[in-house]
Amino acid sequence: METEQLKKLCCCVLGFFLTQLAVIVLFTYFLIWLLLRPSIPQFILQDASVETFNFSSSTDSLTSSFQITLYSKNPNSLAGIYYDNLQVFATYQGQEITLRTPLPPTYLHHNEDSVWPLSLIGDNMAVAPNIENSLTQDQMAGIVTISIEVEGNIRWKVGSSASGKSIQLNVNCPLDITYGSRDNNGSVAPVIDNYQLVESCNVEY
């Protein structure tokens, strides 16, 4: 009887000790997290080449092709960032006009950056019928604004420990396609097919 009580007592003491140890570890990790306060990564659309951008009214579809260079930097001096399952695509008025192009899984050390040259292609991508009117109006105004977007998950690494919880990342990089006057056939085409960009993209999570 005394042996059983001793075993129960030992189990209780061990359980209490392990619980306290877990609380201390979690509190320490949380304290370090508060002190470091990791920042979200920075993104810049460095340049973009518009190769194709044509709307078909007969099928309500848009065919487009872009060559872009996407830059990202980890601004943290004490935390690394894992880029998990990030996908890049183009949108016009909230509708996807290219297929999603995956970025390779990447880890950026402290203050490290990376550059990805990418091809974004959409062949006869179905869009809403009202897109034609909006696109025609934008072309007549001389500027069609599209967005290069990035969606996926990131994780921070503090010291030797990586955060097990992924954070949803949403990046929006506006791109203005400039158009000139109409030709003899009544159509318009981009004046410049290569854009050098310096403004940072909007990053949310």
Secondary structure, DSSP 8 states (H G I E B T S, - for coil): -HHHHHHHHHHHHHHHHHHHHHHHHHHHHHHHHHHH-----EEEEEEEEEEEEEEETTTTEEEEEEEEEEEEE---SSEEEEEEEEEEEEEETTEE-S--EE---EEE-TT-EEEEEEEEEEEEEE--TTHHHHHHHHHHHTEEEEEEEEEEEEEEEETTEE-SS-EEEEEEEEEEEEB----TTS---BS-SEEE--SB-EEE-
